[in-house]
């Protein structure tokens, strides 16, 4: 099974459900936003022409610069701040700008993205943004790197149902807690996740061969090695659950430090967490979906004879 896309946090990627936006959707949103900005700029330019009739040339040049920069910088910065990371184009394409830790984008981050975007898209025709996005695993442009943000897919299709996250098998929890997971790539973990999601849809022989192949790839980078006597699906589930749990704890600690910093500096503390962040929950004992999640119906007993 080959997987070409990597998710943001881990291959399990259910901790935050943050999916980096694709280049095509970001480009479409940008084109829509640019159309709006050019429409606003042309309207304001007509007002500047009336001012030129009664003012000198220096005032006209200053107003032109102010209107141009204000439109291409003010529109995205204000829109992303007031709408929590969205512009009209991003709303239409179901995208959102968030901080690297998944939090709501702040005004200084939106302003940095807008200022850098003016240089990337207006002065250099988008070439720096395109090159940076192509070489960045999460598709981030220079403005995202400087501002510490990420554009995510905020809306999914109505038929897309997120499956439950992998849960830790109890007897493998001690082994998983001591794992060194830094060598597991997102693509490899995502392949394991896709295998587990389709586990009961595969033919038995395909299920065994794919599980053995994935387990061999994991065993080559896992330390300590998997304990013998466990089927591949249990080992893969334990690894994904451990990655997810560690990432949730790390993000929860980062969020707590951010709140503490805001409290100490007297800044505004958001009253509610972003909808795409879920609090850390200890793993349960369930680890794989059962092929028959509902018990078979019981036969109805006949009424007693009198």
N, C-alpha and C positions, 0 to 999 in steps of 0.2 A: 504494500500500500504506500503510495507516494503522496506526500502532502506538500503543497507549494507555499502555503501561507503560514505564518507564525503569529500566534496571538501575543497580546501585550505582556501579561505578567508571567504566566507559565503556560505550558502546553495544556494543563487542565483548564485554566482561564475561566473558571466559573466564579472565582473569588470576587472579581470585579465586573465581569462581563464587559470589559473594555476591549473593543475591537478597533484597531487603527483603521481609519478611513482609507479606502483605495484611492489611487491617484486619479482615476477617471471621475469619481464622484466629487473629489475635491476640485478638480478642474472645472467641472460643470457648475459647482456652487460659486467658484471664483468668477466665471463668465457672467453669471446672473448678477452677482454683486457689482462687477465692473460696469455692466449695463446700467444698473441703478445709479452708480456714482457718476457716470458720464452724463446721465440725464439730469441729475442734480447740478452737476458742474455747468452744463449748458444753460440751465435756468438761471443760476447765479451769475454766469458770464453776461447774460443780457442785462442784469442789474448793474454790473460793473460798467457796461457801455454807456448807460445813462449817467453814471457818475463821471465818466471821462469828459462828458460835455461841459461840466461845470467845474472840474478839477484839473490840476496840471498833470503832466505825464508821470511824475514820480509817484503821486497818489494812485494813479491807475495801475502802475506796475506793482506797487505794494499790495493793492487789493487783489490783483490777479494771483499773486503768489499766496496770499492768505486764503483766498477761496479755493485754490487748487490743493494746497496742503491740507486745509481744513476738511475738504471733502474726502480726499483719499486716506486721510489719517483719522479724522473725527468720526466718520461713518462706521468703520469696523470697530474702532475702540469703544465708542459709546454703545453700539449695538451688542457687542459681545459682553460688555459689563452689565447692561440692564437686563439682557435676556439670558444671562448665565451661560455665555459661550456660543451664542448663535447670532448669525446675521440672516437677512432674508434668504440669501442663497443657501446657507446651511440649513435653515428651516425647511426649505423646499426639498433638499436632498437628504434630510434626516441626519445631519452631522452636528457635532458639538465640539467646542474647544474646552479642554479641561487641563488642570495642572498635572504635572508628572505623577503625583500621588493620587490622582483621581478626584481631587477637590475642585471646587468651583473656581473658575478663572477670575483673577482680581484685575482691578483697573490698570495697575502698573504693568501687568503681564499683557493685557489687551493692548495697551499703548505701545509697548515694546514690539509686539507683533505687527501693529499697524505701521509704526515707523520703519521697521525693517521691510515690511511688505511694500511700502512706497518705493524703497530703493530697489527691491527685487523685481517688482512687476512693472513699475512705471518708468524707472530710469534704465533698467537693464532688460526690459521686455520678458521678465520671468525666467531668464536663463539660470541665475543662481538658485532659485527655488526648485526648478526642475532637476538640476544636477544633484543638489543636496538630497532631494526626496528619493531619487533613484538609488543613491548610495546609502541611504539610511534604512535600517531594517523596519522601522516604524513609520516610514514615509514622512519624516519631519523635515520641514524646510528650515532655513536659517532663522527666521523669526521664531519658530517653535523652540529651536535650540537655545537662542539667546533669552527667551522669555520663560523657559522651563515649562512648556505646554505641549499638548498633543491633541490632534484632531481625531475624534473617534466616531464610529458609526453609532448614532444614538437611537436609530429607529430600524427595526427589522421587519421583514414581511409578516403578514398576518398568519401565514402558515408555518412560520419558524417558531418552534417550541423548544425552549432551552431544556435539556435533560438535567436530571439531578446530578450533582457533583459526585465524584467517586468518594467513597467513604472507606475508612481504614479497617481492614480485617483485624479483629482484636488480637489474634495470636501473632500477627506480624508487626504490631505496633512497636515493641522494643527494638526489633531489628531496624525498622524504618526510622526511628528517632535518632539512630547513630549513623545514618547514611550521609555520604558526601555527594551532593547533588549538583555541584557546579559544572560537571562535565556533560550533563544531560541538556541537549539543545532543545529549543522550543519546538522545532520541527519534529524531532524524535518523540517528544512527549505528546504532541498533538496527534501523531500517528497512533500512538497507544490509546489515546482517548477515542479516536474514531473507531479503532478496533473494538474497544469495550462497548461503545454505543451500538455497534452493529453485531455484537457477539451472538445474539440469538437469531439473527437473520442469516448467518453464514451456514453453509453446509458443514457437517462435523469434520470432514477431512480438511476443508479450507480453514476452518476455525483452528484446528490443531497446528497446521503448517504456519499460518500467519502468527499465531501465538508463540510458537517456538522461534520463529525468525525475529520477532520483536524482543523476546526475552534474551536472545543471544546478543542483540545490539545493546540492550540495557546492561546485561551482565558485563560487557566489555568496559563500561564506564562507571559501574557502581562499586562502591567500597563502603562496607564489606560486601562480599558477594552474596547473592540471594541464598537463603537457606534451602537445602534440598528437600524434596518431597512435597513441594507446593506447585500447583498448576500455574501456567504463565499468567492467566487472567488475574489471579490473586496477587502475584508479585507486581504486575503492572498497576493494579488498583492501589496497592499500598504505596508505591512510589508516587503516583499522581496525587493521592490524598496527602502524603507528607509534604510534597511541594506546595500544594495549595494551602495547607495549614501554616507552613512557615511564612509564606508570602502574606497571608492574612494577618498574622501576628506582626510582621514587619510594617505593614501599612497601618495597622492600628496604632503601633508605637509612633510612627511618623505623624499620624493625625493628632495623637495626644501631644506630641512636642509642638506641633503647629498651634494647637489651641492654647497651650501654655504660653507660647511666645506672644500670641495675640492678647492674652489676658495680662501679661506682664507689661506689655507696651501700651495698654489701654485702647487697642483697636477693637473694631467690631467683631464679635464672635458669631458665626452663622448659627442660627437656632436649630436648623435641621440639616442632617448630612445629605449629600447628593443621593439621588435615587438609585444610581448605579453602583453604590458602595454598600455592601452588606456587612454587618458586624460579624466578628469571628465566632463560630460555633464549634464546640468540640465535636470530633467525628463520632458518628454513631456506629452501630455494629453492622449495618447493611452495607454491602460492598458491590453487589451486582444486581441488576434488575432480573427478577424471576421471569421465565418465559410465560408463566401463567400467574399474573399478579393478583388475580381475583380467584377465590375458591370456587370450585364447580357448584352449580346449584344442587341443593339437596332435594331428594324426592319428597313430594308432599304425601304425608301419611293419610290414608283414607279415614273418613269420619267413623267413629265407633258405631257399631250396630246396636240397635236397641232390641 
